[in-house]
Every structure is written in structure tokens, then in C-alpha cells.
Amino acid sequence: MSQKFLQAEMDNSSIIDEAKWSWRNAVSMGLIDEDDTSVLFQSWDRLKLYTQHLIDSFSHPNALHAVAIKTQPHPKVLERIVDWGLGLEAASMEEVKKALNAGVSPDKIVFDSPVKTKKEILYCHEKVKGIRLNVNSIEELNRIPENPNFQVGIRINPQVETGAPEVYDVSNDESKFGVPISEKDIIINAIIKYPVTLLHIHSGSQMANLDSAVNAICLLRDIALEANHRLQSDGSSRRIQTLDIGGGLVPEKLILGQTSKMQEYASSLRLRCPELWEFELITEFGQWNYFYTGYAISKIEYSILKGTKYITYIHIGADFLLRDAYVKPRGISFKVLDSNANPKTTKKVVHDIAGPLCFAGDYLAKNIELPVAEESDLLLLTGTGSNSYGLWSRHCSRSIPSFFGVDFKNKELDKLSSRVNLFAEI
Ligand SMILES: Cc1ncc(COP(=O)(O)O)c(C=O)c1O
């Protein structure tokens, strides 16, 4: 599938066509029933486009693009990512095991949990040989075996202002993540003393300020070069070989003929930090890879008219889109479809979109203009591919919806998992 074709597919009308096709086929194949009040979709074409665009933007001869598992942990999605040759970033031991189950080789797993137990580190040493393990503090280095069977990295807090929203900002002075870069001497002494060959930063999520993100990577490079110089002077053959630059880019629509933010980021790094192409590179993008690759359809249970606006009640809310309901809407789009999944074109009026939870904050949007959404219509939500399925909340104990994989180009639809209530047995 050519990149050009895929990019041409990215315009908004095509995702509506895709969603329409997906819903109708799921219904006609008998893959969803009355209880499927909402359904989630993963577009393979779009995910392939984003991950390939990431690889092409860096064009690095020795790169491991480890996609963050927490962003979309569905086992079948992880298997696809692994099939395409990418790696996986794990934020917990459970995610390390998920990565192994998806069939990835240990050297393509990056283990970044800030709270690893001694037992987990030993497990990696004995059973996951070759994994990359980033410590969160100098203290954690004392837990590393003398001759580890894995690559050891130190996470550094670059202490830069990335413009990430406060809850996703991990680079402030108070951050619980990483060793502050202001403690450079301590970091370099630790590199000399412990078997460290990797340096890691993840400056924040939804970083608005790419310049600072680039600055942070330049600082990481400076420490690596200085440490390597010290190691050489000390007669050691060990070197920092790998720079892990984390993730953190704001999701973007890829538009044919326009330079993407990802391309700008990589070009700026090439200019200001060309040495990055001499080290092994690891990236850990999550949200950027997934956001625009997922969509969801909910049945509209009903709408009520309150004053001049409609409150429309649907079957996914703050249980699925926690970040949007609890923090700030991330730009998810809404489209009213009729029961046959055709976009409604009637006159637009003001709506609030209310989720199903018994919680006053469970709104996905307020005061948006849509054709009147009525009982038996459907609501299409686009931009639900990241930090949504993976954050599913047990609040009000609702079931996780059925999940489908869609190859729209080849007109293939697979049910990847059925509606499930994970909390029923506890
Ligand atoms: C260590 C680490 N790497 C990568 C990511 C992925 O970040 P994003 O989804 O913003 O690209 C995160 C997100 O929390 C993270 O904590």
C-alpha cells in the first residue's frame, strides 16, 4: 500500500466512509447484537500510515521505534505493531509480559516503569535477556545485578519547559521521573560506576514546544558525549550506545504535501543534534501514533430538549475517554449518523453529549452543533485511538465494548474481542 494512497485516504470524509462501512458490515455479518450499545474500531491502514511516517521521518539507520503500550494495549494491536517490526515500550511488568505475548523479541522491549520491584528486575535478568531497562533514579541502580543480562539506561529529567499540560508535564523540577539534569556530575559518576549504556528522556506528553523538546535531547547528547569521554579516559571499553528520546508529540492529521510536526521535529534534531544519528536511537511515541487511527460508534439512547439545546445520552463517556472528561477535551470529533450509519444532514442545533456514568462531569462535549440526534441514531466519535481503550475505567462497572480491526482498503473487518465485563467476577 503506497504512502501516497494512504495519505490521500486521511481526509475526514474517508473516515466517515470507513466507519459507515465498518458498522454496516459488523451488523450484516452478525458480529454485533443488541447488547453492543457501543463499538470500538482500530483502523489498520491509518496505524500503518502513522508508524511508517514516524520511521521515514527519522530515517535512522539504527532505530528502535518502541510504541508505548499504555496508549493502546489491545493484544491484537500489539501483535500488529510487532509484525510491522516495531518495538514496544512497557510501563509495568504486566506490559512487559504483554509485549512478550505479542511475540516481540526482548531486545525490542523498553521497560520504563518508575516503580520496579527487585523481583521484577531479577525476572528481567533471568527471563527477558536483552530487554532495555531504564532506571528512574540513581538509587535504583543499586538494584541492578553486577553483570545484567539486559541493557541498563538512566532516565534523566531535562528540566525544560515543554508546554505540556500540567498533568502530563514530567520535566519540571518537582517531577517524580528521572534524575534531574542539574545533577550532571552525579549522573556521570553513576555512568562510570554502573553498567549503564543508555540514556533516556521523555520530556512530557502533548508537548506544545518542540524547540524545548529538541533542547532536552541536545542536553542528553551532551551528557552522553561527556560520559563517553570519561569512560575512554578511564580505559573502559564501555560506552553510552543508545539515546532514548521518549515520545510526547501532539497528535496531528497527516496531510498530503504538507510537512508534518513529526518531520519538523526530526529535521530540527538533525540540524541541532546530528550526533543522534551516530548512537542507536529509541523512540517511545504513543498518542501521536494512535490518536487519529481509532474511532467509536455509540447508539444514541435518547436526547432531551432542555431550553434551546439537546442533551444527548450515549453509551461511552468518562469510562472510555477519561482524559477528555476529567482533564480537557483532546479534539475528538462527533458526527450524527442515522440507524443505517448514513451521516444525518438535517439542520444543526446545539447539543451536549452526555456519557452513561452517574457522575456530573461525564460529558464528552458541550454546546456543539449537530443535526438533531435522536433515539435509534448513532454517534460516531473520531480520534479515539489513544489513551481511551487502555484507560477503561471500572466506574459504574460498565462493560468494555466489542473491538474491531478494520482494513478498509482490502475491505476486511475482524472482531478482535467481544464485549466483556472484567469486573463481574471480583
Ligand atoms: C516513559 C514514557 N514514554 C512514552 C510515553 C508516551 O507518550 P506519548 O503518548 O505522549 O507519546 C509515555 C507516556 O506517558 C511515557 O511515560
The ligand as a Tripos MOL2 file, in Angstrom:
@<TRIPOS>MOLECULE
LIG
   16    16     1     0     0
SMALL
NO_CHARGES

@<TRIPOS>ATOM
      1 C1          8.1740    6.9580   29.5490 C.3       1 LIG1
      2 C2          7.1200    7.2470   28.5540 C.ar      1 LIG1
      3 N1          7.3990    7.0530   27.2460 N.ar      1 LIG1
      4 C3          6.4750    7.2980   26.2980 C.ar      1 LIG1
      5 C4          5.2140    7.7340   26.6180 C.ar      1 LIG1
      6 C5          4.2360    8.0190   25.5020 C.3       1 LIG1
      7 O1          3.9330    9.3510   25.4850 O.3       1 LIG1
      8 P1          3.0390    9.9880   24.3250 P.3       1 LIG1
      9 O2          1.7990    9.1800   24.2590 O.co2     1 LIG1
     10 O3          2.7920   11.3710   24.7800 O.co2     1 LIG1
     11 O4          3.8380    9.9290   23.0620 O.co2     1 LIG1
     12 C6          4.8880    7.9730   27.9580 C.ar      1 LIG1
     13 C7          3.5510    8.4760   28.3280 C.2       1 LIG1
     14 O5          3.1520    8.6260   29.4320 O.2       1 LIG1
     15 C8          5.8660    7.7160   28.9590 C.ar      1 LIG1
     16 O6          5.5910    7.9110   30.2480 O.3       1 LIG1
@<TRIPOS>BOND
     1     1     2 1
     2     2     3 ar
     3     2    15 ar
     4     3     4 ar
     5     4     5 ar
     6     5     6 1
     7     5    12 ar
     8     6     7 1
     9     7     8 1
    10     8     9 2
    11     8    10 1
    12     8    11 1
    13    12    13 1
    14    12    15 ar
    15    13    14 2
    16    15    16 1
@<TRIPOS>SUBSTRUCTURE
     1 LIG1         1 GROUP 0 **** ****
